[in-house]
Amino acid sequence: MKNYHDARDDGEPDTESLLSSKSASSDKERKGSSGALVGTESGPDAGASGFPPSIKYIVGNEFCERFCYYGMRAVLILYMTCPMALSESTAIMINHGFIAMCYLTPLMGGALSDGYLGKYNTIFYLSIVYACGSTGLAYR
């Protein structure tokens, strides 16, 4: 290992040698057993950007889910208190139940996916259920 404080006369490390050794050591640490850098896509499915071609569908689906979740969360209490005429405490309790179920149902979906349907069928069928529920809420 090179002592960087001996590189210059004033006791300060040489910036060029410091940068070149850091990048070389980080490349060595990131290389996998095949010698390729870990985290880089170089397979036949990688596009020009290095991402798989299906990434646009994953990002689009995530955007729609987040939009629907936060949109419904924002107006759920208002909907339950005004048009449905529920008390505010009941509406808050139902809202908390909704938020809890949003975080717990992925566990059930994972069990369903691993045990019965497989990941692609689970995503497809539950996305249809999700879209039907959102459509039903929009026209109610």
Sequence and secondary structure as in RCSB ss.txt:
>XXXX:A:sequence
MKNYHDARDDGEPDTESLLSSKSASSDKERKGSSGALVGTESGPDAGASGFPPSIKYIVGNEFCERFCYYGMRAV
LILYMTCPMALSESTAIMINHGFIAMCYLTPLMGGALSDGYLGKYNTIFYLSIVYACGSTGLAYR
>XXXX:A:secstr
   GGGSSTTS   HHHHHHHHHHHHHHHHB TTSSBTT   STT  TTSS TTHHHHHHHHHHHHHHHHHHHHH
HHHHHHTTS   HHHHHHHHHHHHHHHHHHHHHHHHHIIIII HHHHHHHHHHHHHHHHHHHHT 
